């Protein structure tokens, strides 16, 4: 079973032309610059707008076929959509919001409310059932939106920037919730601008620029061979595997202090942006919690930036300005000091 997408549609000045599939049990992240057509693609899949050309089907059942005129409206598609602003109905309680999709499908009020409570229990929002949307925090509103989406037992779930409006603490909780929702009977599409989300939550990444698919691959494949400056910019990150205990991340040869998080102790993935690491000729003084001496293994100068590959004890990539690198007065195999603030070391469950 899979969601098959092969669509074309004119959206303003952008010609959307996209082809890929999402297998049942798979999570696919869609990334790309603003105006690339990411949200419009989700709206086409949801049936909120139709394709000018092409076809969308799930498990061989056609949802939208521009050539034959076949078109299933949103309520006839077994999917749920979590909008960026959550789209809660302001005059309904949380319980009635979660039950809304079921009631629209003809489920009796009592059973719909029971199901709503079940879903709120699943996502950790059982105490919200009688609250009004206006009283909810961003994290609580997103929890309710996810419970509402799950209530109808969809086989496809669409997420449009679901964590963008959340603070760091709420975002960590929301990512854990998203990970826990993985199901072998559901396909998930998530639009995101956040590299951490794309790399840690998705099985594959679809990169869209100017309406077209530029690259499709696993996170490791996209990281290894980015095909555009945009991909390199948002996905050119350092992924580290280690053991977390409190705020200390053990990486074998060394440890790093990490920033605020909501992750349990144990095996984790840490992400460090290359631009977050500073290089120094001498041991730095000041605020960085993580400082270590290392060597420069390789240097790549391009597009007004210098990408430096560090050696042991932490072989990561660092990006600095040409002037900053020249000030180090060093070459490959030369020794330098590296530093990174604890707040720039982001951890996620493995």
MARZA-728540 format. One record per atom (N, C-alpha, C): x, z, y. Coordinates in pm, whole numbers, padded with zeros to 5 digits, always signed. Layout:
BEGIN
XZY...
END
This chain:
BEGIN
+00084+00000-00119+00000+00000+00000+00087+00000+00124+00046-00079+00223+00124-00084+00346+00037-00136+00460+00080-00102+00581+00022-00157+00703+00105-00278+00741+00042-00394+00747+00111-00518+00779+00074-00561+00921+00176-00578+01006+00155-00612+01147+00226-00743+01177+00151-00840+01223+00206-00971+01262+00118-01021+01376+00152-00982+01499+00063-01008+01612+00137-01064+01732+00060-01135+01815+00107-01185+01942-00003-01164+02046+00036-01118+02163-00059-01100+02272+00015-01100+02404-00043-01167+02504+00011-01167+02639-00034-01039+02709+00063-00961+02758+00034-00837+02830+00106-00845+02964+00033-00885+03067+00097-00905+03197+00201-01014+03187+00324-00981+03225+00432-01079+03219+00502-01078+03083+00462-00989+02995+00528-00975+02865+00449-01044+02754+00519-01120+02672+00458-01181+02554+00494-01097+02434+00399-01019+02384+00423-00936+02267+00421-01023+02142+00527-01015+02063+00540-01095+01941+00613-01009+01838+00536-00947+01749+00590-00841+01664+00548-00862+01519+00643-00846+01428+00614-00855+01284+00694-00747+01211+00624-00657+01142+00688-00562+01051+00580-00494+00969+00621-00417+00869+00526-00343+00785+00564-00195+00785+00465-00113+00754+00486+00031+00739+00428+00070+00603+00511+00116+00514+00465+00151+00380+00394+00286+00381+00303+00304+00287+00238+00434+00273+00346+00538+00244+00337+00653+00309+00438+00757+00295+00554+00743+00391+00557+00636+00469+00670+00608+00558+00635+00643+00702+00738+00688+00776+00726+00710+00920+00818+00611+00991+00761+00533+01081+00837+00433+01155+00830+00467+01304+00946+00477+01368+00953+00501+01512+00970+00369+01585+00895+00352+01693+00906+00234+01778+00973+00277+01907+01088+00218+01936+01162+00251+02057+01185+00125+02139+01209+00145+02268+01234+00032+02356+01215+00075+02500+01264-00004+02595+01252+00032+02737+01107+00027+02784+01084+00082+02903+00951+00075+02961+00908-00070+02978+00782-00098+02947+00731-00233+02962+00760-00324+02845+00817-00269+02737+00851-00353+02622+00729-00392+02541+00620-00315+02553+00499-00345+02477+00468-00246+02368+00535-00130+02368+00520-00033+02259+00378+00025+02251+00330+00076+02363+00195+00134+02363+00089+00027+02340+00109-00090+02394+00014-00200+02371+00006-00234+02223+00120-00227+02154+00120-00253+02010+00034-00150+01937+00049-00022+01972-00034+00081+01909-00182+00055+01935-00215+00014+02057-00354-00012+02092-00411-00129+02012-00328-00227+01984-00373-00339+01900-00397-00291+01757-00304-00213+01704-00321-00160+01568-00447-00074+01560-00473+00003+01665-00590+00091+01665-00721+00015+01684-00714-00110+01732-00835-00185+01757-00892-00163+01896-00815-00098+01984-00860-00077+02122-00851-00205+02202-00759-00292+02166-00752-00428+02217-00722-00520+02098-00751-00647+02112-00729-00739+02000-00606-00824+02023-00555-00881+01916-00442-00974+01925-00490-01112+01967-00408-01184+02043-00439-01323+02076-00417-01412+01954-00313-01380+01879-00281-01451+01756-00232-01350+01654-00240-01389+01526-00181-01306+01422-00283-01225+01345-00230-01123+01275-00311-01054+01175-00260-00911+01154-00352-00819+01135-00321-00682+01097-00403-00648+00975-00339-00592+00874-00413-00554+00753-00355-00425+00695-00440-00355+00621-00399-00235+00549-00439-00250+00404-00339-00246+00316-00363-00258+00173-00446-00383+00140-00416-00492+00211-00484-00618+00187-00617-00633+00258-00667-00528+00322-00794-00536+00396-00764-00573+00540-00820-00683+00586-00790-00735+00719-00863-00652+00825-00787-00604+00924-00846-00532+01037-00865-00624+01158-00775-00719+01173-00778-00807+01289-00712-00939+01249-00787-01048+01258-00734-01180+01227-00783-01276+01334-00694-01310+01426-00734-01393+01539-00781-01531+01496-00725-01585+01387-00761-01721+01346-00901-01728+01286-00942-01624+01213-01075-01626+01149-01181-01551+01229-01135-01473+01328-01230-01396+01407-01266-01263+01345-01207-01230+01229-01234-01100+01168-01179-00988+01257-01260-00882+01277-01214-00773+01363-01290-00646+01328-01217-00545+01283-01276-00414+01260-01260-00332+01387-01368-00279+01445-01355-00190+01560-01285-00061+01520-01236+00017+01616-01157+00137+01584-01224+00231+01486-01355+00253+01501-01423+00350+01415-01433+00306+01270-01406+00178+01243-01410+00128+01105-01270+00119+01043-01170+00160+01118-01034+00159+01065-00997+00302+01023-00941+00321+00904-00909+00456+00856-00781+00508+00920-00783+00521+01052-00665+00566+01125-00703+00670+01228-00601+00737+01280-00618+00833+01389-00508+00808+01491-00538+00836+01617-00448+00806+01729-00428+00934+01809-00304+00979+01820-00270+01093+01905-00212+01036+02035-00290+01047+02142-00251+00987+02269-00146+01073+02341-00076+01010+02434+00028+01081+02508-00029+01198+02586-00149+01181+02643-00211+01290+02719-00310+01370+02634-00311+01343+02503-00391+01414+02403-00540+01381+02408-00594+01341+02525-00732+01292+02538-00836+01387+02479-00819+01517+02506-00921+01612+02463-01044+01601+02553-01159+01629+02498-01285+01620+02573-01307+01753+02644-01302+01750+02776-01293+01873+02855-01413+01966+02838-01533+01913+02818-01651+02000+02813-01681+02052+02672-01597+02018+02575-01615+02067+02438-01511+02173+02406-01549+02271+02325-01452+02369+02277-01349+02301+02187-01242+02373+02158-01141+02319+02068-01204+02284+01933-01286+02372+01879-01349+02346+01751-01432+02219+01753-01508+02200+01860-01590+02079+01870-01506+01955+01895-01393+01970+01964-01302+01857+01980-01249+01811+01846-01207+01906+01762-01150+01870+01633-01258+01811+01542-01382+01858+01558-01492+01809+01475-01551+01678+01527-01510+01634+01645-01576+01521+01710-01574+01393+01625-01458+01360+01570-01447+01238+01491-01535+01241+01368-01546+01358+01307-01632+01373+01190-01779+01358+01227-01818+01422+01338-01956+01412+01382-01992+01266+01415-01895+01193+01475-01919+01052+01507-01938+00968+01382-01884+01017+01270-01899+00945+01142-02020+00994+01062-02100+01080+01122-02223+01122+01057-02213+01248+00974-02098+01318+00980-02085+01443+00906-02170+01550+00973-02240+01630+00893-02326+01734+00948-02243+01837+01026-02306+01894+01129-02236+01982+01221-02165+02097+01149-02234+02164+01056-02174+02278+00989-02050+02238+00911-02059+02130+00836-01944+02086+00757-01832+02039+00849-01866+01971+00959-01764+01926+01054-01690+02044+01115-01763+02151+01148-01699+02269+01205-01611+02339+01100-01656+02342+00976-01574+02401+00871-01443+02324+00854-01456+02192+00853-01337+02106+00841-01244+02125+00961-01302+02138+01080-01223+02159+01201-01143+02288+01189-01206+02394+01141-01134+02521+01125-01024+02507+01021-01050+02434+00914-00947+02412+00812-00825+02343+00872-00849+02240+00953-00737+02166+01012-00662+02249+01116-00734+02330+01192-00667+02418+01287-00582+02521+01214-00630+02567+01099-00548+02658+01017-00421+02590+00971-00432+02463+00930-00318+02388+00880-00209+02373+00986-00249+02345+01111-00151+02318+01217-00115+02443+01297-00165+02558+01256-00128+02682+01324-00207+02708+01451-00327+02654+01460-00409+02674+01580-00541+02741+01551-00546+02826+01448-00673+02887+01406-00735+02974+01513-00652+03032+01601-00705+03121+01705-00754+03046+01829-00747+02913+01826-00785+02834+01943-00928+02783+01937-00997+02805+01828-01121+02732+01799-01226+02744+01909-01237+02858+01977-01340+02874+02080-01288+02852+02221-01162+02817+02233-01104+02793+02366-01151+02660+02421-01141+02646+02555-01170+02520+02622-01038+02449+02652-01037+02314+02653-00913+02241+02677-00839+02281+02804-00914+02316+02909-00850+02351+03036-00766+02477+03027-00788+02559+02923-00714+02685+02910-00591+02671+02820-00566+02552+02767-00459+02533+02670-00328+02495+02738-00217+02541+02680-00085+02493+02723-00064+02354+02666+00044+02288+02708+00074+02155+02655+00091+02155+02505+00164+02256+02454+00185+02263+02310+00057+02289+02234-00029+02375+02290-00156+02403+02225-00247+02279+02225-00248+02206+02337-00330+02085+02345-00285+01982+02242-00153+01972+02223-00105+01876+02125-00140+01920+01983-00133+02050+01957-00173+02102+01826-00318+02067+01796-00405+02081+01897-00546+02048+01879-00564+01897+01855-00490+01816+01930-00500+01671+01914-00459+01629+01773-00356+01691+01719-00311+01658+01584-00414+01704+01481-00471+01825+01501-00575+01872+01410-00694+01778+01411-00733+01731+01529-00845+01636+01539-00814+01507+01465-00690+01461+01477-00652+01338+01408-00655+01355+01256-00608+01470+01208-00604+01493+01064-00741+01516+01003-00836+01561+01084-00967+01601+01032-01039+01487+00961-01017+01364+01005-01088+01250+00946-01016+01192+00825-00907+01258+00782-00829+01215+00666-00786+01069+00678-00715+01035+00784-00672+00896+00803-00564+00855+00706-00554+00725+00680-00444+00673+00600-00332+00618+00688-00363+00600+00817-00263+00557+00916-00276+00649+01037-00162+00700+01086-00163+00781+01208-00071+00718+01311-00120+00711+01435-00047+00654+01547-00019+00764+01649+00105+00770+01695+00146+00872+01792+00212+00803+01911+00160+00826+02030+00218+00765+02150+00287+00873+02234+00419+00877+02228+00499+00975+02302+00440+01115+02285+00422+01163+02164+00347+01289+02145+00417+01414+02197+00549+01408+02218+00621+01528+02261+00672+01521+02404+00640+01414+02474+00701+01388+02604+00670+01495+02707+00548+01551+02704+00507+01645+02809+00538+01790+02775+00605+01815+02664+00626+01952+02618+00760+02007+02664+00765+02140+02683+00894+02202+02714+00974+02215+02585+01098+02262+02598+01190+02260+02482+01137+02341+02366+01082+02459+02393+01032+02544+02285+00912+02481+02216+00817+02430+02295+00699+02367+02237+00737+02240+02163+00837+02168+02212+00879+02044+02147+00938+02073+02009+01015+02180+01998+01073+02216+01868+00963+02247+01768+00862+02323+01813+00749+02354+01724+00675+02227+01684+00653+02138+01782+00577+02016+01755+00651+01926+01658+00782+01920+01668+00859+01838+01573+00850+01894+01432+00853+02027+01421+00839+02087+01289+00702+02057+01231+00601+02064+01317+00464+02033+01272+00456+01888+01227+00514+01797+01303+00512+01656+01268+00580+01634+01134+00693+01699+01113+00765+01683+00986+00682+01736+00869+00612+01847+00892+00533+01907+00785+00411+01823+00747+00372+01730+00836+00255+01646+00813+00285+01526+00724+00409+01506+00689+00443+01390+00606+00361+01390+00479+00304+01275+00446+00218+01265+00328+00245+01134+00255+00242+01140+00123+00264+01021+00041+00146+00925+00047+00035+00969+00108-00083+00883+00117-00110+00835+00258-00012+00853+00349-00032+00818+00489+00088+00743+00545+00060+00641+00627+00165+00570+00702+00159+00618+00846+00276+00638+00909+00279+00690+01046+00365+00601+01136+00312+00573+01255+00383+00501+01360+00395+00591+01481+00516+00609+01532+00536+00694+01648+00615+00619+01754+00560+00610+01875+00630+00553+01990+00705+00667+02059+00833+00648+02086+00910+00753+02150+01023+00694+02234+01060+00768+02340+01179+00736+02418+01295+00829+02381+01268+00925+02294+01364+01029+02264+01443+00995+02138+01574+00982+02154+01659+00946+02040+01656+01051+01931+01648+01180+01970+01643+01286+01871+01522+01266+01779+01408+01235+01839+01287+01214+01759+01301+01093+01667+01350+00982+01722+01363+00861+01642+01458+00882+01524+01567+00954+01548+01669+00970+01445+01633+01073+01340+01559+01175+01379+01533+01285+01284+01395+01279+01221+01299+01209+01282+01163+01210+01230+01126+01083+01156+01200+00974+01178+01160+00844+01123+01243+00804+01002+01177+00731+00912+01248+00668+00800+01313+00538+00844+01243+00466+00935+01299+00343+00993+01268+00340+01142+01347+00264+01213+01331+00247+01358+01309+00099+01387+01207+00071+01467+01181-00065+01514+01212-00068+01663+01306-00152+01702+01346-00164+01842+01276-00286+01903+01201-00262+02011+01129-00370+02078+01182-00384+02220+01217-00504+02258+01257-00535+02396+01188-00662+02439+01132-00660+02560+01063-00776+02616+00957-00831+02521+00891-00741+02447+00781-00781+02361+00819-00823+02221+00948-00836+02191+00991-00885+02060+01071-00779+01984+01066-00787+01852+01145-00697+01768+01290-00741+01771+01376-00653+01819+01518-00685+01828+01594-00635+01707+01546-00526+01647+01618-00469+01535+01525-00378+01456+01539-00379+01324+01468-00288+01235+01568-00233+01136+01568-00103+01115+01658-00046+01018+01640+00104+01007+01709+00164+00913+01710+00309+00902+01786+00366+01022+01769+00494+01052+01846+00551+01163+01995+00528+01151+02050+00545+01030+02194+00525+01013+02234+00380+01034+02149+00286+00992+02179+00144+01012+02177+00107+01160+02078+00157+01231+02067+00126+01374+02181+00191+01452+02219+00312+01413+02332+00378+01477+02462+00303+01454+02478+00253+01334+02605+00188+01298+02622+00054+01367+02512-00020+01384+02523-00154+01442+02413-00179+01545+02416-00107+01659+02315-00131+01762+02326-00274+01816+02211-00340+01836+02212-00480+01876+02177-00502+02022+02173-00396+02101+02148-00413+02244+02206-00295+02319+02224-00312+02451+02274-00202+02533+02175-00086+02533+02046-00120+02529+01945-00015+02530+01956+00071+02404+01969+00007+02289+01981+00081+02164+02106+00167+02165+02215+00109+02209+02340+00184+02215+02327+00304+02308+02252+00286+02416+02236+00392+02514+02156+00509+02458+02039+00480+02395+01955+00592+02352+01985+00640+02210+02050+00555+02130+02078+00594+01992+02227+00613+01964+02309+00589+02064+02452+00605+02042+02492+00751+02044+02442+00826+01948+02457+00970+01944+02545+01014+01829+02588+01138+01835+02664+01198+01727+02572+01285+01642+02562+01255+01513+02482+01335+01420+02576+01418+01333+02553+01548+01332+02639+01639+01258+02554+01720+01160+02599+01735+01038+02530+01817+00940+02604+01949+00925+02529+02058+00926+02594+02188+00914+02496+02297+00876+02546+02420+00875+02467+02538+00842+02446+02621+00969+02320+02652+00995+02285+02727+01116+02260+02873+01081+02317+02961+01161+02285+03103+01153+02268+03153+01295+02143+03174+01333+02116+03216+01470+02151+03103+01566+02251+03129+01651+02294+03027+01747+02433+02974+01714+02477+02999+01590+02608+02947+01548+02588+02841+01441+02647+02725+01466+02640+02613+01373+02776+02594+01308+02781+02615+01177+02906+02598+01102+02917+02455+01054+03028+02389+01089+03050+02249+01053+03167+02234+00955+03204+02341+00894+03316+02335+00800+03446+02367+00868+03504+02268+00935+03633+02288+01000+03623+02372+01126+03504+02378+01185+03486+02456+01308+03338+02489+01324+03309+02570+01424+03171+02607+01453+03140+02576+01598+03011+02553+01627+02964+02531+01763+02852+02630+01792+02847+02675+01916+02733+02753+01963+02627+02655+02011+02503+02675+01968+02395+02582+02002+02303+02644+02107+02218+02559+02166+02125+02606+02268+01999+02665+02207+01904+02700+02294+01777+02758+02250+01706+02664+02154+01648+02720+02049+01582+02638+01948+01481+02721+01872+01401+02657+01791+01304+02727+01706+01325+02694+01561+01450+02666+01523+01482+02620+01387+01526+02737+01301+01478+02741+01178+01518+02847+01084+01663+02831+01042+01727+02941+01006+01863+02936+00954+01868+02850+00828+01983+02787+00808+02001+02702+00691+02059+02568+00728+02041+02470+00641+02097+02337+00664+02021+02266+00776+02094+02213+00872+02032+02145+00986+02110+02019+01021+02051+01939+01108+02118+01826+01170+02135+01859+01317+02254+01843+01368+02280+01865+01510+02309+01731+01577+02259+01715+01697+02279+01592+01772+02349+01625+01904+02457+01552+01930+02534+01570+02053+02546+01433+02120+02500+01424+02242+02512+01298+02315+02657+01276+02358+02710+01155+02341+02849+01129+02378+02882+01164+02524+02785+01145+02614+02810+01175+02755+02807+01323+02785+02764+01405+02688+02757+01549+02711+02892+01616+02686+02985+01544+02625+03116+01601+02592+03216+01566+02702+03289+01666+02748+03391+01645+02851+03530+01653+02788+03623+01574+02842+03761+01575+02797+03851+01629+02908+03956+01703+02869+04045+01768+02966+04189+01758+02919+04280+01756+03016+04422+01757+02982+04465+01895+02935+04405+02000+02994+04439+02138+02957+04310+02211+02922+04326+02325+02858+04209+02403+02818+04125+02435+02941+03994+02400+02938+03910+02420+03057+03867+02566+03073+03839+02601+03195+03782+02731+03224+03639+02710+03274+03558+02815+03265+03422+02800+03317+03315+02818+03212+03204+02743+03228+03082+02771+03153+03074+02717+03010+03143+02609+02972+03122+02557+02836+03148+02662+02730+03056+02676+02634+03071+02773+02527+03156+02718+02413+03164+02586+02405+03235+02524+02294+03356+02447+02347+03473+02491+02309+03598+02429+02354+03690+02416+02233+03752+02299+02218+03845+02282+02107+03951+02178+02142+04064+02188+02076+04172+02091+02095+04161+01985+01987+04188+01860+02026+04170+01750+01933+04263+01636+01970+04251+01527+01898+04330+01408+01928+04237+01290+01953+04288+01189+02018+04214+01065+02041+04252+00965+01933+04152+00926+01853+04178+00832+01744+04165+00687+01787+04071+00659+01878+04048+00520+01920+03983+00519+02057+04006+00408+02129+03951+00393+02264+03891+00253+02276+03767+00246+02328+03701+00117+02348+03651+00111+02492+03707+00018+02568+03665+00001+02707+03570-00119+02716+03449-00096+02768+03354-00207+02785+03243-00165+02879+03189-00262+02952+03073-00241+03039+03090-00124+03134+03211-00106+03187+03232-00001+03285+03235+00139+03226+03245+00149+03093+03252+00279+03028+03367+00280+02930+03411+00399+02897+03515+00415+02795+03457+00502+02684+03453+00448+02564+03405+00524+02448+03527+00569+02368+03539+00698+02353+03655+00759+02290+03613+00820+02157+03685+00787+02052+03660+00848+01921+03760+00959+01900+03709+01081+01883+03797+01195+01865+03829+01214+01717+03941+01281+01692+03982+01311+01556+03942+01452+01515+04012+01507+01416+03984+01642+01366+04003+01743+01480+03929+01854+01475+03843+01900+01365+03698+01851+01373+03663+01776+01479+03526+01730+01496+03528+01582+01538+03524+01491+01441+03535+01347+01473+03404+01292+01531+03391+01300+01661+03271+01251+01730+03311+01151+01837+03211+01078+01889+03233+00982+01996+03201+01047+02130+03279+01011+02230+03263+01064+02365+03263+00947+02462+03176+00952+02563+03176+00848+02666+03216+00908+02799+03314+00846+02864+03362+00891+02994+03376+00769+03085+03392+00794+03213+03416+00685+03306+03560+00638+03294+03589+00514+03335+03728+00468+03331+03819+00559+03413+03773+00604+03530+03856+00691+03614+03882+00824+03544+03777+00877+03478+03793+01004+03407+03891+00993+03292+03887+00880+03222+03979+00863+03110+04122+00844+03161+04136+00765+03265+04271+00742+03320+04335+00872+03367+04250+00964+03417+04302+01091+03467+04361+01177+03355+04320+01148+03231+04376+01223+03119+04521+01186+03091+04559+01065+03136+04696+01017+03118+04740+01028+02972+04654+00977+02883+04685+00984+02741+04648+00853+02674+04692+00836+02552+04665+00716+02474+04618+00758+02335+04578+00662+02252+04544+00698+02114+04653+00781+02048+04613+00880+01972+04698+00980+01907+04740+01092+02001+04704+01079+02130+04738+01184+02224+04645+01303+02209+04693+01422+02247+04613+01543+02236+04537+01570+02365+04412+01616+02351+04328+01653+02464+04245+01775+02425+04180+01832+02525+04083+01938+02502+03943+01881+02522+03849+01921+02437+03711+01876+02449+03621+01998+02469+03511+01977+02541+03416+02086+02562+03274+02031+02569+03179+02113+02526+03038+02076+02536+02957+02205+02552+02861+02202+02641+02776+02318+02662+02685+02342+02541+02655+02468+02516+02567+02502+02404+02432+02433+02417+02381+02421+02539+02250+02360+02561+02247+02212+02527+02365+02150+02513+02372+02008+02479+02386+01984+02329+02388+02090+02250+02393+02077+02104+02251+02104+02053+02181+01998+02016+02039+02008+01976+02031+02010+01824+01962+02109+01769+01951+02119+01624+01807+02092+01579+01799+02029+01462+01671+01998+01398+01682+02031+01250+01572+02063+01184+01579+02087+01039+01632+01964+00967+01710+01985+00863+01766+01872+00787+01657+01800+00710
END
